[in-house]
Every structure is written in C-alpha cells, then in structure tokens.
Amino acid sequence: MESKSISEIIKEISDLNIPLKEKITKGIIAFLLSFGLVFGPIVFCVNMLIYQKLRGLLAFSIVLLTVLFSFLTLKIYYESTVRKRVKDINKLVIIPTFIVFFIGLLVVGLLYFMKVI
C-alpha cells in the first residue's frame, strides 16, 4: 500500500477541475449540515452555564462540539466534492487539520482556565 504526500493529494484534487460554483454550493451545504447537527447541543451547553459547578465541564464540551463542527464540515465538504476519486484524503488532509484545530482550541481553553486570557 503506497502512501501519498499532501502535495500529491492537493494536486489530484486540483486536477479534478471542479467548478467554483459546485465548490461553493457543496461548502455551504456542508456548513449547514454540520451546523444543524452540532448547534442543538451547543445551545444546551450554553444554557447550562448558569450552574457554577458545571462550568468547566460545559466549557470543555463546547470546545469539543466546536471541534466536531469543524471536522464534520471538512469531512462532508471533501467527501461530497471528491466523491472517492482521491485516495488517502482522510489520512493526510482532514485528520491533521482536525488535530491542529483541536490542539489550538485546547490551548485557548487551558489559557482561559488558568486565567491568562
């Protein structure tokens, strides 16, 4: 099983010559689907922030739901745009982007809890 580099995958995606209108349409659909799936639990967590003892847990769950939202948006967008014509896209594009975003939100959350920001 041969693994590709990120630049090769990006070149394969650009070689597909997907029209800009289709990319924008799929991006909006992916955003709305992800928003619809994740918005309800986020609203619930925000409303539960009135309880003092649960604030840390609820803030952490809001961060996790935000990460889930970004992951779903990327996954739905790439899967609908590429339609399994490009292999290894999950392993080399979606998952690393998801991990970097999660680490960034985790650092911001830790800085907030340590009263730095």
Biopython code that builds the backbone (N, CA, C, O; Angstrom):
import numpy as np
from Bio.PDB.StructureBuilder import StructureBuilder

atoms = [
    (1, "MET", "N", (0.842, -1.178, 0.000)),
    (1, "MET", "CA", (0.000, 0.000, 0.000)),
    (1, "MET", "C", (0.887, 1.240, 0.000)),
    (1, "MET", "O", (1.634, 1.484, 0.947)),
    (2, "GLU", "N", (0.797, 1.992, -1.039)),
    (2, "GLU", "CA", (1.636, 3.170, -1.210)),
    (2, "GLU", "C", (0.936, 4.397, -0.648)),
    (2, "GLU", "O", (-0.236, 4.641, -0.932)),
    (3, "SER", "N", (1.657, 5.157, 0.142)),
    (3, "SER", "CA", (1.092, 6.359, 0.739)),
    (3, "SER", "C", (1.505, 7.579, -0.085)),
    (3, "SER", "O", (2.625, 7.651, -0.592)),
    (4, "LYS", "N", (0.590, 8.526, -0.210)),
    (4, "LYS", "CA", (0.859, 9.736, -0.979)),
    (4, "LYS", "C", (1.207, 10.874, -0.041)),
    (4, "LYS", "O", (0.932, 10.818, 1.157)),
    (5, "SER", "N", (1.817, 11.906, -0.602)),
    (5, "SER", "CA", (2.095, 13.100, 0.196)),
    (5, "SER", "C", (0.919, 14.070, 0.054)),
    (5, "SER", "O", (0.072, 13.927, -0.828)),
    (6, "ILE", "N", (0.897, 15.047, 0.937)),
    (6, "ILE", "CA", (-0.189, 16.028, 0.915)),
    (6, "ILE", "C", (-0.206, 16.800, -0.399)),
    (6, "ILE", "O", (-1.273, 17.076, -0.948)),
    (7, "SER", "N", (0.983, 17.150, -0.904)),
    (7, "SER", "CA", (1.038, 17.901, -2.164)),
    (7, "SER", "C", (0.490, 17.088, -3.328)),
    (7, "SER", "O", (-0.135, 17.643, -4.232)),
    (8, "GLU", "N", (0.720, 15.774, -3.315)),
    (8, "GLU", "CA", (0.162, 14.931, -4.373)),
    (8, "GLU", "C", (-1.363, 14.883, -4.304)),
    (8, "GLU", "O", (-2.036, 14.910, -5.334)),
    (9, "ILE", "N", (-1.898, 14.814, -3.099)),
    (9, "ILE", "CA", (-3.350, 14.780, -2.939)),
    (9, "ILE", "C", (-3.967, 16.108, -3.370)),
    (9, "ILE", "O", (-4.994, 16.125, -4.048)),
    (10, "ILE", "N", (-3.350, 17.209, -2.981)),
    (10, "ILE", "CA", (-3.861, 18.520, -3.386)),
    (10, "ILE", "C", (-3.791, 18.671, -4.898)),
    (10, "ILE", "O", (-4.688, 19.264, -5.498)),
    (11, "LYS", "N", (-2.736, 18.143, -5.528)),
    (11, "LYS", "CA", (-2.627, 18.190, -6.993)),
    (11, "LYS", "C", (-3.730, 17.350, -7.630)),
    (11, "LYS", "O", (-4.317, 17.759, -8.631)),
    (12, "GLU", "N", (-4.017, 16.180, -7.060)),
    (12, "GLU", "CA", (-5.106, 15.350, -7.585)),
    (12, "GLU", "C", (-6.453, 16.066, -7.489)),
    (12, "GLU", "O", (-7.269, 15.995, -8.408)),
    (13, "ILE", "N", (-6.675, 16.750, -6.380)),
    (13, "ILE", "CA", (-7.939, 17.489, -6.218)),
    (13, "ILE", "C", (-8.031, 18.619, -7.241)),
    (13, "ILE", "O", (-9.088, 18.838, -7.835)),
    (14, "SER", "N", (-6.922, 19.340, -7.447)),
    (14, "SER", "CA", (-6.963, 20.426, -8.431)),
    (14, "SER", "C", (-7.079, 19.892, -9.859)),
    (14, "SER", "O", (-7.625, 20.568, -10.730)),
    (15, "ASP", "N", (-6.566, 18.680, -10.103)),
    (15, "ASP", "CA", (-6.688, 18.073, -11.436)),
    (15, "ASP", "C", (-8.117, 17.633, -11.750)),
    (15, "ASP", "O", (-8.450, 17.404, -12.912)),
    (16, "LEU", "N", (-8.947, 17.515, -10.746)),
    (16, "LEU", "CA", (-10.340, 17.135, -10.985)),
    (16, "LEU", "C", (-11.131, 18.243, -11.678)),
    (16, "LEU", "O", (-12.195, 17.990, -12.244)),
    (17, "ASN", "N", (-10.607, 19.479, -11.632)),
    (17, "ASN", "CA", (-11.242, 20.643, -12.271)),
    (17, "ASN", "C", (-12.708, 20.796, -11.863)),
    (17, "ASN", "O", (-13.602, 20.873, -12.705)),
    (18, "ILE", "N", (-12.923, 20.835, -10.570)),
    (18, "ILE", "CA", (-14.276, 21.019, -10.040)),
    (18, "ILE", "C", (-14.634, 22.492, -10.181)),
    (18, "ILE", "O", (-13.857, 23.354, -9.770)),
    (19, "PRO", "N", (-15.795, 22.798, -10.755)),
    (19, "PRO", "CA", (-16.179, 24.204, -10.939)),
    (19, "PRO", "C", (-16.335, 24.932, -9.598)),
    (19, "PRO", "O", (-16.706, 24.335, -8.587)),
    (20, "LEU", "N", (-16.045, 26.221, -9.619)),
    (20, "LEU", "CA", (-16.115, 27.043, -8.416)),
    (20, "LEU", "C", (-17.530, 27.065, -7.845)),
    (20, "LEU", "O", (-17.710, 27.043, -6.627)),
    (21, "LYS", "N", (-18.528, 27.109, -8.715)),
    (21, "LYS", "CA", (-19.922, 27.134, -8.255)),
    (21, "LYS", "C", (-20.246, 25.863, -7.467)),
    (21, "LYS", "O", (-20.928, 25.927, -6.444)),
    (22, "GLU", "N", (-19.765, 24.716, -7.935)),
    (22, "GLU", "CA", (-20.004, 23.456, -7.238)),
    (22, "GLU", "C", (-19.271, 23.427, -5.891)),
    (22, "GLU", "O", (-19.812, 22.939, -4.899)),
    (23, "LYS", "N", (-18.049, 23.947, -5.858)),
    (23, "LYS", "CA", (-17.298, 24.001, -4.601)),
    (23, "LYS", "C", (-18.011, 24.863, -3.569)),
    (23, "LYS", "O", (-18.119, 24.484, -2.403)),
    (24, "ILE", "N", (-18.495, 26.019, -3.996)),
    (24, "ILE", "CA", (-19.190, 26.926, -3.085)),
    (24, "ILE", "C", (-20.495, 26.301, -2.602)),
    (24, "ILE", "O", (-20.813, 26.370, -1.415)),
    (25, "THR", "N", (-21.245, 25.697, -3.508)),
    (25, "THR", "CA", (-22.504, 25.066, -3.142)),
    (25, "THR", "C", (-22.279, 23.939, -2.142)),
    (25, "THR", "O", (-22.981, 23.846, -1.135)),
    (26, "LYS", "N", (-21.294, 23.079, -2.421)),
    (26, "LYS", "CA", (-21.007, 21.966, -1.509)),
    (26, "LYS", "C", (-20.486, 22.474, -0.176)),
    (26, "LYS", "O", (-20.792, 21.891, 0.865)),
    (27, "GLY", "N", (-19.708, 23.547, -0.186)),
    (27, "GLY", "CA", (-19.212, 24.120, 1.060)),
    (27, "GLY", "C", (-20.336, 24.652, 1.922)),
    (27, "GLY", "O", (-20.337, 24.450, 3.137)),
    (28, "ILE", "N", (-21.302, 25.337, 1.304)),
    (28, "ILE", "CA", (-22.450, 25.865, 2.050)),
    (28, "ILE", "C", (-23.308, 24.732, 2.592)),
    (28, "ILE", "O", (-23.767, 24.796, 3.733)),
    (29, "ILE", "N", (-23.528, 23.703, 1.794)),
    (29, "ILE", "CA", (-24.319, 22.561, 2.247)),
    (29, "ILE", "C", (-23.621, 21.852, 3.406)),
    (29, "ILE", "O", (-24.267, 21.480, 4.385)),
    (30, "ALA", "N", (-22.299, 21.665, 3.299)),
    (30, "ALA", "CA", (-21.538, 21.019, 4.376)),
    (30, "ALA", "C", (-21.616, 21.843, 5.652)),
    (30, "ALA", "O", (-21.788, 21.294, 6.741)),
    (31, "PHE", "N", (-21.490, 23.165, 5.521)),
    (31, "PHE", "CA", (-21.569, 24.041, 6.687)),
    (31, "PHE", "C", (-22.938, 23.948, 7.343)),
    (31, "PHE", "O", (-23.029, 23.831, 8.565)),
    (32, "LEU", "N", (-23.999, 23.999, 6.554)),
    (32, "LEU", "CA", (-25.352, 23.961, 7.113)),
    (32, "LEU", "C", (-25.672, 22.617, 7.761)),
    (32, "LEU", "O", (-26.304, 22.577, 8.817)),
    (33, "LEU", "N", (-25.241, 21.515, 7.140)),
    (33, "LEU", "CA", (-25.469, 20.205, 7.743)),
    (33, "LEU", "C", (-24.726, 20.071, 9.071)),
    (33, "LEU", "O", (-25.296, 19.605, 10.058)),
    (34, "SER", "N", (-23.480, 20.469, 9.098)),
    (34, "SER", "CA", (-22.700, 20.397, 10.331)),
    (34, "SER", "C", (-23.283, 21.315, 11.391)),
    (34, "SER", "O", (-23.370, 20.944, 12.561)),
    (35, "PHE", "N", (-23.678, 22.500, 10.985)),
    (35, "PHE", "CA", (-24.273, 23.455, 11.911)),
    (35, "PHE", "C", (-25.553, 22.894, 12.509)),
    (35, "PHE", "O", (-25.796, 23.021, 13.709)),
    (36, "GLY", "N", (-26.362, 22.278, 11.673)),
    (36, "GLY", "CA", (-27.606, 21.697, 12.153)),
    (36, "GLY", "C", (-27.393, 20.553, 13.127)),
    (36, "GLY", "O", (-28.169, 20.396, 14.070)),
    (37, "LEU", "N", (-26.365, 19.757, 12.920)),
    (37, "LEU", "CA", (-26.095, 18.631, 13.801)),
    (37, "LEU", "C", (-25.500, 19.050, 15.138)),
    (37, "LEU", "O", (-25.754, 18.400, 16.152)),
    (38, "VAL", "N", (-24.725, 20.106, 15.161)),
    (38, "VAL", "CA", (-23.960, 20.471, 16.348)),
    (38, "VAL", "C", (-24.587, 21.639, 17.107)),
    (38, "VAL", "O", (-24.304, 21.811, 18.292)),
    (39, "PHE", "N", (-25.417, 22.431, 16.471)),
    (39, "PHE", "CA", (-25.934, 23.645, 17.104)),
    (39, "PHE", "C", (-26.807, 23.348, 18.323)),
    (39, "PHE", "O", (-26.714, 24.059, 19.324)),
    (40, "GLY", "N", (-27.636, 22.333, 18.266)),
    (40, "GLY", "CA", (-28.513, 21.996, 19.386)),
    (40, "GLY", "C", (-27.755, 21.698, 20.671)),
    (40, "GLY", "O", (-28.054, 22.297, 21.704)),
    (41, "PRO", "N", (-26.778, 20.787, 20.640)),
    (41, "PRO", "CA", (-26.002, 20.532, 21.859)),
    (41, "PRO", "C", (-25.217, 21.749, 22.349)),
    (41, "PRO", "O", (-25.053, 21.924, 23.557)),
    (42, "ILE", "N", (-24.735, 22.585, 21.442)),
    (42, "ILE", "CA", (-24.009, 23.787, 21.870)),
    (42, "ILE", "C", (-24.962, 24.732, 22.602)),
    (42, "ILE", "O", (-24.596, 25.292, 23.635)),
    (43, "VAL", "N", (-26.157, 24.913, 22.092)),
    (43, "VAL", "CA", (-27.139, 25.778, 22.758)),
    (43, "VAL", "C", (-27.485, 25.218, 24.135)),
    (43, "VAL", "O", (-27.614, 25.972, 25.099)),
    (44, "PHE", "N", (-27.635, 23.908, 24.226)),
    (44, "PHE", "CA", (-27.913, 23.283, 25.518)),
    (44, "PHE", "C", (-26.779, 23.551, 26.510)),
    (44, "PHE", "O", (-27.032, 23.910, 27.660)),
    (45, "CYS", "N", (-25.544, 23.379, 26.072)),
    (45, "CYS", "CA", (-24.390, 23.619, 26.954)),
    (45, "CYS", "C", (-24.294, 25.081, 27.373)),
    (45, "CYS", "O", (-23.977, 25.374, 28.526)),
    (46, "VAL", "N", (-24.560, 25.988, 26.464)),
    (46, "VAL", "CA", (-24.508, 27.412, 26.802)),
    (46, "VAL", "C", (-25.590, 27.751, 27.828)),
    (46, "VAL", "O", (-25.345, 28.520, 28.757)),
    (47, "ASN", "N", (-26.774, 27.185, 27.663)),
    (47, "ASN", "CA", (-27.844, 27.439, 28.623)),
    (47, "ASN", "C", (-27.543, 26.835, 29.988)),
    (47, "ASN", "O", (-28.004, 27.356, 31.004)),
    (48, "MET", "N", (-26.790, 25.760, 30.033)),
    (48, "MET", "CA", (-26.456, 25.111, 31.300)),
    (48, "MET", "C", (-25.297, 25.812, 32.021)),
    (48, "MET", "O", (-24.956, 25.433, 33.142)),
    (49, "LEU", "N", (-24.694, 26.821, 31.400)),
    (49, "LEU", "CA", (-23.575, 27.526, 32.036)),
    (49, "LEU", "C", (-24.000, 28.329, 33.263)),
    (49, "LEU", "O", (-23.144, 28.870, 33.964)),
    (50, "ILE", "N", (-25.291, 28.417, 33.536)),
    (50, "ILE", "CA", (-25.737, 29.145, 34.727)),
    (50, "ILE", "C", (-25.380, 28.387, 36.005)),
    (50, "ILE", "O", (-25.345, 28.978, 37.084)),
    (51, "TYR", "N", (-25.116, 27.094, 35.894)),
    (51, "TYR", "CA", (-24.750, 26.300, 37.064)),
    (51, "TYR", "C", (-23.250, 26.404, 37.303)),
    (51, "TYR", "O", (-22.447, 26.013, 36.456)),
    (52, "GLN", "N", (-22.885, 26.933, 38.460)),
    (52, "GLN", "CA", (-21.483, 27.205, 38.790)),
    (52, "GLN", "C", (-20.622, 25.942, 38.762)),
    (52, "GLN", "O", (-19.504, 25.977, 38.249)),
    (53, "LYS", "N", (-21.115, 24.840, 39.297)),
    (53, "LYS", "CA", (-20.307, 23.629, 39.444)),
    (53, "LYS", "C", (-20.037, 22.939, 38.116)),
    (53, "LYS", "O", (-19.093, 22.156, 38.014)),
    (54, "LEU", "N", (-20.829, 23.208, 37.115)),
    (54, "LEU", "CA", (-20.689, 22.526, 35.828)),
    (54, "LEU", "C", (-19.969, 23.355, 34.767)),
    (54, "LEU", "O", (-19.836, 22.905, 33.629)),
    (55, "ARG", "N", (-19.509, 24.539, 35.109)),
    (55, "ARG", "CA", (-18.950, 25.439, 34.091)),
    (55, "ARG", "C", (-17.732, 24.860, 33.384)),
    (55, "ARG", "O", (-17.624, 24.983, 32.164)),
    (56, "GLY", "N", (-16.829, 24.244, 34.101)),
    (56, "GLY", "CA", (-15.635, 23.677, 33.469)),
    (56, "GLY", "C", (-15.985, 22.569, 32.493)),
    (56, "GLY", "O", (-15.486, 22.540, 31.368)),
    (57, "LEU", "N", (-16.839, 21.662, 32.924)),
    (57, "LEU", "CA", (-17.259, 20.558, 32.069)),
    (57, "LEU", "C", (-18.028, 21.054, 30.855)),
    (57, "LEU", "O", (-17.830, 20.554, 29.747)),
    (58, "LEU", "N", (-18.895, 22.022, 31.053)),
    (58, "LEU", "CA", (-19.680, 22.547, 29.937)),
    (58, "LEU", "C", (-18.821, 23.337, 28.959)),
    (58, "LEU", "O", (-19.036, 23.265, 27.749)),
    (59, "ALA", "N", (-17.848, 24.091, 29.473)),
    (59, "ALA", "CA", (-16.940, 24.816, 28.575)),
    (59, "ALA", "C", (-16.124, 23.826, 27.748)),
    (59, "ALA", "O", (-15.909, 24.040, 26.555)),
    (60, "PHE", "N", (-15.671, 22.748, 28.377)),
    (60, "PHE", "CA", (-14.925, 21.723, 27.644)),
    (60, "PHE", "C", (-15.807, 21.061, 26.591)),
    (60, "PHE", "O", (-15.342, 20.774, 25.488)),
    (61, "SER", "N", (-17.075, 20.817, 26.920)),
    (61, "SER", "CA", (-17.968, 20.200, 25.941)),
    (61, "SER", "C", (-18.260, 21.154, 24.781)),
    (61, "SER", "O", (-18.437, 20.709, 23.648)),
    (62, "ILE", "N", (-18.311, 22.454, 25.051)),
    (62, "ILE", "CA", (-18.495, 23.421, 23.968)),
    (62, "ILE", "C", (-17.293, 23.400, 23.035)),
    (62, "ILE", "O", (-17.449, 23.479, 21.817)),
    (63, "VAL", "N", (-16.091, 23.295, 23.604)),
    (63, "VAL", "CA", (-14.876, 23.198, 22.780)),
    (63, "VAL", "C", (-14.921, 21.930, 21.938)),
    (63, "VAL", "O", (-14.620, 21.972, 20.746)),
    (64, "LEU", "N", (-15.289, 20.813, 22.534)),
    (64, "LEU", "CA", (-15.369, 19.563, 21.774)),
    (64, "LEU", "C", (-16.424, 19.631, 20.675)),
    (64, "LEU", "O", (-16.204, 19.115, 19.579)),
    (65, "LEU", "N", (-17.549, 20.249, 20.946)),
    (65, "LEU", "CA", (-18.586, 20.378, 19.923)),
    (65, "LEU", "C", (-18.142, 21.302, 18.794)),
    (65, "LEU", "O", (-18.505, 21.085, 17.638)),
    (66, "THR", "N", (-17.361, 22.330, 19.116)),
    (66, "THR", "CA", (-16.821, 23.209, 18.081)),
    (66, "THR", "C", (-15.858, 22.448, 17.183)),
    (66, "THR", "O", (-15.866, 22.618, 15.964)),
    (67, "VAL", "N", (-15.024, 21.604, 17.796)),
    (67, "VAL", "CA", (-14.096, 20.777, 17.018)),
    (67, "VAL", "C", (-14.865, 19.788, 16.154)),
    (67, "VAL", "O", (-14.519, 19.571, 14.993)),
    (68, "LEU", "N", (-15.905, 19.191, 16.717)),
    (68, "LEU", "CA", (-16.741, 18.268, 15.951)),
    (68, "LEU", "C", (-17.399, 18.974, 14.767)),
    (68, "LEU", "O", (-17.513, 18.402, 13.682)),
    (69, "PHE", "N", (-17.829, 20.213, 14.979)),
    (69, "PHE", "CA", (-18.422, 21.003, 13.901)),
    (69, "PHE", "C", (-17.429, 21.208, 12.760)),
    (69, "PHE", "O", (-17.774, 21.028, 11.592)),
    (70, "SER", "N", (-16.194, 21.586, 13.102)),
    (70, "SER", "CA", (-15.192, 21.812, 12.045)),
    (70, "SER", "C", (-14.846, 20.508, 11.336)),
    (70, "SER", "O", (-14.661, 20.497, 10.118)),
    (71, "PHE", "N", (-14.756, 19.403, 12.086)),
    (71, "PHE", "CA", (-14.451, 18.114, 11.476)),
    (71, "PHE", "C", (-15.558, 17.684, 10.530)),
    (71, "PHE", "O", (-15.282, 17.236, 9.417)),
    (72, "LEU", "N", (-16.804, 17.812, 10.956)),
    (72, "LEU", "CA", (-17.921, 17.422, 10.095)),
    (72, "LEU", "C", (-17.984, 18.276, 8.839)),
    (72, "LEU", "O", (-18.266, 17.773, 7.751)),
    (73, "THR", "N", (-17.721, 19.565, 8.992)),
    (73, "THR", "CA", (-17.738, 20.440, 7.821)),
    (73, "THR", "C", (-16.679, 20.018, 6.812)),
    (73, "THR", "O", (-16.969, 19.907, 5.621)),
    (74, "LEU", "N", (-15.454, 19.782, 7.274)),
    (74, "LEU", "CA", (-14.392, 19.336, 6.364)),
    (74, "LEU", "C", (-14.722, 17.994, 5.736)),
    (74, "LEU", "O", (-14.572, 17.815, 4.528)),
    (75, "LYS", "N", (-15.167, 17.059, 6.548)),
    (75, "LYS", "CA", (-15.455, 15.708, 6.058)),
    (75, "LYS", "C", (-16.562, 15.717, 5.012)),
    (75, "LYS", "O", (-16.415, 15.111, 3.951)),
    (76, "ILE", "N", (-17.669, 16.399, 5.301)),
    (76, "ILE", "CA", (-18.784, 16.436, 4.355)),
    (76, "ILE", "C", (-18.368, 17.148, 3.076)),
    (76, "ILE", "O", (-18.714, 16.708, 1.980)),
    (77, "TYR", "N", (-17.621, 18.256, 3.210)),
    (77, "TYR", "CA", (-17.209, 19.009, 2.025)),
    (77, "TYR", "C", (-16.308, 18.163, 1.126)),
    (77, "TYR", "O", (-16.567, 18.035, -0.071)),
    (78, "TYR", "N", (-15.250, 17.586, 1.702)),
    (78, "TYR", "CA", (-14.317, 16.820, 0.873)),
    (78, "TYR", "C", (-14.945, 15.552, 0.315)),
    (78, "TYR", "O", (-14.693, 15.191, -0.835)),
    (79, "GLU", "N", (-15.760, 14.873, 1.114)),
    (79, "GLU", "CA", (-16.380, 13.646, 0.612)),
    (79, "GLU", "C", (-17.363, 13.933, -0.510)),
    (79, "GLU", "O", (-17.462, 13.149, -1.453)),
    (80, "SER", "N", (-18.088, 15.034, -0.428)),
    (80, "SER", "CA", (-19.046, 15.335, -1.494)),
    (80, "SER", "C", (-18.356, 15.924, -2.720)),
    (80, "SER", "O", (-18.818, 15.726, -3.844)),
    (81, "THR", "N", (-17.263, 16.639, -2.517)),
    (81, "THR", "CA", (-16.570, 17.244, -3.649)),
    (81, "THR", "C", (-15.732, 16.220, -4.407)),
    (81, "THR", "O", (-15.770, 16.169, -5.636)),
    (82, "VAL", "N", (-14.993, 15.425, -3.690)),
    (82, "VAL", "CA", (-14.047, 14.497, -4.323)),
    (82, "VAL", "C", (-14.730, 13.206, -4.745)),
    (82, "VAL", "O", (-14.325, 12.599, -5.737)),
    (83, "ARG", "N", (-15.741, 12.775, -4.031)),
    (83, "ARG", "CA", (-16.525, 11.564, -4.331)),
    (83, "ARG", "C", (-15.649, 10.325, -4.513)),
    (83, "ARG", "O", (-15.798, 9.597, -5.494)),
    (84, "LYS", "N", (-14.752, 10.089, -3.584)),
    (84, "LYS", "CA", (-13.882, 8.906, -3.538)),
    (84, "LYS", "C", (-12.966, 8.780, -4.754)),
    (84, "LYS", "O", (-12.495, 7.683, -5.054)),
    (85, "ARG", "N", (-12.710, 9.870, -5.452)),
    (85, "ARG", "CA", (-11.783, 9.827, -6.582)),
    (85, "ARG", "C", (-10.345, 10.043, -6.137)),
    (85, "ARG", "O", (-9.413, 9.751, -6.886)),
    (86, "VAL", "N", (-10.157, 10.548, -4.932)),
    (86, "VAL", "CA", (-8.821, 10.793, -4.405)),
    (86, "VAL", "C", (-8.667, 9.936, -3.150)),
    (86, "VAL", "O", (-9.441, 10.058, -2.200)),
    (87, "LYS", "N", (-7.666, 9.076, -3.162)),
    (87, "LYS", "CA", (-7.438, 8.198, -2.015)),
    (87, "LYS", "C", (-6.571, 8.908, -0.982)),
    (87, "LYS", "O", (-5.863, 9.857, -1.319)),
    (88, "ASP", "N", (-6.616, 8.468, 0.257)),
    (88, "ASP", "CA", (-5.825, 8.972, 1.388)),
    (88, "ASP", "C", (-6.165, 10.400, 1.779)),
    (88, "ASP", "O", (-5.371, 11.038, 2.470)),
    (89, "ILE", "N", (-7.314, 10.930, 1.367)),
    (89, "ILE", "CA", (-7.633, 12.315, 1.723)),
    (89, "ILE", "C", (-7.958, 12.432, 3.212)),
    (89, "ILE", "O", (-7.649, 13.448, 3.834)),
    (90, "ASN", "N", (-8.577, 11.403, 3.784)),
    (90, "ASN", "CA", (-8.881, 11.442, 5.214)),
    (90, "ASN", "C", (-7.603, 11.431, 6.037)),
    (90, "ASN", "O", (-7.458, 12.189, 6.996)),
    (91, "LYS", "N", (-6.691, 10.569, 5.652)),
    (91, "LYS", "CA", (-5.479, 10.371, 6.429)),
    (91, "LYS", "C", (-4.526, 11.555, 6.353)),
    (91, "LYS", "O", (-3.831, 11.840, 7.328)),
    (92, "LEU", "N", (-4.476, 12.243, 5.237)),
    (92, "LEU", "CA", (-3.466, 13.284, 5.054)),
    (92, "LEU", "C", (-3.994, 14.712, 5.053)),
    (92, "LEU", "O", (-3.206, 15.646, 5.198)),
    (93, "VAL", "N", (-5.290, 14.913, 4.897)),
    (93, "VAL", "CA", (-5.812, 16.281, 4.857)),
    (93, "VAL", "C", (-6.792, 16.542, 5.999)),
    (93, "VAL", "O", (-6.613, 17.492, 6.762)),
    (94, "ILE", "N", (-7.803, 15.724, 6.119)),
    (94, "ILE", "CA", (-8.873, 16.005, 7.072)),
    (94, "ILE", "C", (-8.418, 15.783, 8.513)),
    (94, "ILE", "O", (-8.601, 16.662, 9.356)),
    (95, "ILE", "N", (-7.839, 14.644, 8.804)),
    (95, "ILE", "CA", (-7.465, 14.326, 10.188)),
    (95, "ILE", "C", (-6.370, 15.246, 10.724)),
    (95, "ILE", "O", (-6.502, 15.708, 11.857)),
    (96, "PRO", "N", (-5.288, 15.546, 9.978)),
    (96, "PRO", "CA", (-4.309, 16.509, 10.515)),
    (96, "PRO", "C", (-4.901, 17.899, 10.757)),
    (96, "PRO", "O", (-4.556, 18.549, 11.744)),
    (97, "THR", "N", (-5.776, 18.360, 9.881)),
    (97, "THR", "CA", (-6.422, 19.654, 10.079)),
    (97, "THR", "C", (-7.268, 19.624, 11.348)),
    (97, "THR", "O", (-7.258, 20.569, 12.137)),
    (98, "PHE", "N", (-7.987, 18.545, 11.530)),
    (98, "PHE", "CA", (-8.810, 18.367, 12.720)),
    (98, "PHE", "C", (-7.953, 18.359, 13.991)),
    (98, "PHE", "O", (-8.322, 18.993, 14.981)),
    (99, "ILE", "N", (-6.839, 17.666, 13.980)),
    (99, "ILE", "CA", (-5.966, 17.583, 15.155)),
    (99, "ILE", "C", (-5.373, 18.945, 15.490)),
    (99, "ILE", "O", (-5.327, 19.320, 16.661)),
    (100, "VAL", "N", (-4.916, 19.694, 14.488)),
    (100, "VAL", "CA", (-4.350, 21.023, 14.739)),
    (100, "VAL", "C", (-5.404, 21.958, 15.310)),
    (100, "VAL", "O", (-5.120, 22.714, 16.240)),
    (101, "PHE", "N", (-6.604, 21.919, 14.774)),
    (101, "PHE", "CA", (-7.683, 22.759, 15.279)),
    (101, "PHE", "C", (-8.026, 22.393, 16.720)),
    (101, "PHE", "O", (-8.247, 23.277, 17.547)),
    (102, "PHE", "N", (-8.071, 21.087, 17.030)),
    (102, "PHE", "CA", (-8.369, 20.629, 18.378)),
    (102, "PHE", "C", (-7.295, 21.079, 19.365)),
    (102, "PHE", "O", (-7.620, 21.536, 20.461)),
    (103, "ILE", "N", (-6.038, 20.957, 18.997)),
    (103, "ILE", "CA", (-4.943, 21.381, 19.873)),
    (103, "ILE", "C", (-5.012, 22.886, 20.106)),
    (103, "ILE", "O", (-4.793, 23.347, 21.226)),
    (104, "GLY", "N", (-5.309, 23.650, 19.070)),
    (104, "GLY", "CA", (-5.427, 25.100, 19.217)),
    (104, "GLY", "C", (-6.538, 25.487, 20.183)),
    (104, "GLY", "O", (-6.344, 26.332, 21.056)),
    (105, "LEU", "N", (-7.700, 24.868, 20.024)),
    (105, "LEU", "CA", (-8.806, 25.161, 20.939)),
    (105, "LEU", "C", (-8.501, 24.684, 22.354)),
    (105, "LEU", "O", (-8.916, 25.320, 23.322)),
    (106, "LEU", "N", (-7.787, 23.582, 22.485)),
    (106, "LEU", "CA", (-7.412, 23.086, 23.804)),
    (106, "LEU", "C", (-6.461, 24.053, 24.504)),
    (106, "LEU", "O", (-6.595, 24.298, 25.703)),
    (107, "VAL", "N", (-5.500, 24.602, 23.757)),
    (107, "VAL", "CA", (-4.567, 25.582, 24.331)),
    (107, "VAL", "C", (-5.317, 26.838, 24.769)),
    (107, "VAL", "O", (-5.066, 27.364, 25.853)),
    (108, "VAL", "N", (-6.229, 27.316, 23.937)),
    (108, "VAL", "CA", (-7.015, 28.501, 24.303)),
    (108, "VAL", "C", (-7.858, 28.210, 25.540)),
    (108, "VAL", "O", (-7.970, 29.057, 26.426)),
    (109, "GLY", "N", (-8.444, 27.034, 25.607)),
    (109, "GLY", "CA", (-9.232, 26.648, 26.773)),
    (109, "GLY", "C", (-8.389, 26.575, 28.029)),
    (109, "GLY", "O", (-8.816, 27.033, 29.089)),
    (110, "LEU", "N", (-7.190, 26.002, 27.925)),
    (110, "LEU", "CA", (-6.305, 25.935, 29.083)),
    (110, "LEU", "C", (-5.862, 27.315, 29.522)),
    (110, "LEU", "O", (-5.791, 27.588, 30.720)),
    (111, "LEU", "N", (-5.567, 28.183, 28.581)),
    (111, "LEU", "CA", (-5.188, 29.552, 28.939)),
    (111, "LEU", "C", (-6.339, 30.275, 29.627)),
    (111, "LEU", "O", (-6.118, 31.070, 30.540)),
    (112, "TYR", "N", (-7.546, 30.005, 29.199)),
    (112, "TYR", "CA", (-8.718, 30.617, 29.830)),
    (112, "TYR", "C", (-8.908, 30.115, 31.258)),
    (112, "TYR", "O", (-9.186, 30.897, 32.167)),
    (113, "PHE", "N", (-8.757, 28.806, 31.448)),
    (113, "PHE", "CA", (-8.925, 28.243, 32.791)),
    (113, "PHE", "C", (-7.815, 28.646, 33.746)),
    (113, "PHE", "O", (-8.028, 28.695, 34.958)),
    (114, "MET", "N", (-6.632, 28.937, 33.215)),
    (114, "MET", "CA", (-5.526, 29.371, 34.074)),
    (114, "MET", "C", (-5.558, 30.889, 34.258)),
    (114, "MET", "O", (-4.632, 31.472, 34.823)),
    (115, "LYS", "N", (-6.619, 31.516, 33.783)),
    (115, "LYS", "CA", (-6.848, 32.968, 33.929)),
    (115, "LYS", "C", (-5.768, 33.811, 33.246)),
    (115, "LYS", "O", (-5.466, 34.913, 33.705)),
    (116, "VAL", "N", (-5.185, 33.310, 32.160)),
    (116, "VAL", "CA", (-4.212, 34.079, 31.393)),
    (116, "VAL", "C", (-4.926, 35.026, 30.442)),
    (116, "VAL", "O", (-4.509, 36.170, 30.262)),
    (117, "ILE", "N", (-6.006, 34.542, 29.832)),
    (117, "ILE", "CA", (-6.795, 35.398, 28.939)),
    (117, "ILE", "C", (-8.191, 35.593, 29.504)),
    (117, "ILE", "O", (-9.010, 36.283, 28.899)),
]
sb = StructureBuilder()
sb.init_structure("model")
sb.init_model(0)
sb.init_chain("A")
sb.init_seg("    ")
for serial, (resi, resn, name, xyz) in enumerate(atoms, 1):
    if name == "N":
        sb.init_residue(resn, " ", resi, " ")
    sb.init_atom(name, np.array(xyz, "f"), 0.0, 1.0, " ", f" {name:<3s}", serial, name[0])
structure = sb.get_structure()
